[in-house]
Amino acid sequence: MDSGKPIASICLGHQILSAAGVLKRKKCTAYPTVKLNVVLSGATWLEPDPIDRCFTHGNLVNGAAWQGHPEFISLFMALLGISVVF
């Protein structure tokens, strides 16, 4: 996280980031059952309402559930500086 490299986490992936101690001062969401992990790790919880809502905070793109994959991938591509043109 400190290197600034892009990180993408969706659903229960925040359990790994919480255990690694890298969510402190981040604003993020995850699957609602992981909310306690996220809050206790020092992050600010963003309510995933609706459940497909995704967010970017610094180098972290995060989402709550598979329903958010289109927005999640779009945000991650933007973070990587990639655009798709048809």
C-alpha positions in Angstrom: 0.0 0.0 0.0 2.8 2.4 0.9 4.4 2.0 -2.6 1.4 3.7 -4.2 0.9 0.8 -6.6 -2.8 0.3 -7.5 -4.7 -2.2 -5.3 -8.1 -3.6 -6.0 -10.2 -5.3 -3.4 -13.8 -6.5 -3.6 -16.2 -8.4 -1.4 -14.2 -10.3 1.3 -10.8 -9.2 0.0 -10.7 -6.6 2.7 -10.2 -9.3 5.3 -6.7 -9.7 3.9 -6.0 -6.0 3.8 -7.4 -5.7 7.3 -5.1 -8.5 8.6 -2.2 -6.8 6.8 -2.9 -3.6 8.6 -2.9 -1.4 5.5 -6.4 0.1 5.7 -5.7 2.7 8.4 -7.1 6.1 7.3 -8.5 4.7 4.1 -12.1 5.2 3.0 -13.6 1.9 1.8 -16.4 -0.5 1.5 -16.7 -4.3 1.4 -19.3 -7.0 1.7 -21.3 -5.9 4.8 -20.2 -8.9 6.9 -16.6 -7.5 6.7 -17.6 -4.1 8.1 -16.3 -4.8 11.6 -12.9 -5.9 10.2 -12.7 -2.7 8.1 -13.7 -0.4 11.0 -11.4 -2.1 13.5 -8.5 -1.8 11.1 -8.8 2.0 11.3 -10.6 2.6 8.0 -13.6 4.8 7.4 -16.6 2.6 6.4 -18.5 3.7 3.2 -21.9 2.2 3.1 -22.4 0.1 -0.1 -25.9 1.3 -0.9 -26.7 0.0 -3.4 -24.7 -3.2 -3.1 -23.0 -2.6 -6.5 -21.4 0.7 -5.3 -17.6 1.0 -5.7 -15.2 3.6 -4.5 -11.6 4.8 -5.0 -9.4 6.2 -2.2 -5.9 7.0 -3.2 -4.4 3.8 -4.7 -7.2 1.6 -3.5 -10.2 0.6 -5.6 -12.8 -1.2 -3.6 -16.3 -2.6 -3.9 -18.8 -4.6 -1.9 -20.0 -7.4 -4.2 -19.8 -9.1 -7.6 -22.7 -6.9 -8.8 -20.3 -4.0 -8.8 -17.8 -5.6 -11.3 -18.6 -3.2 -14.1 -17.9 -0.1 -12.0 -15.1 -1.8 -10.1 -13.2 -2.6 -13.3 -13.9 0.8 -14.7 -12.5 2.5 -11.6 -9.5 0.2 -11.6 -8.8 0.9 -15.3 -9.0 4.6 -14.6 -6.5 4.3 -11.7 -4.1 2.4 -14.1 -4.6 5.1 -16.7 -6.2 2.8 -19.2 -9.1 3.7 -21.4 -11.0 1.7 -23.9 -12.1 3.3 -27.2 -14.4 1.6 -29.6 
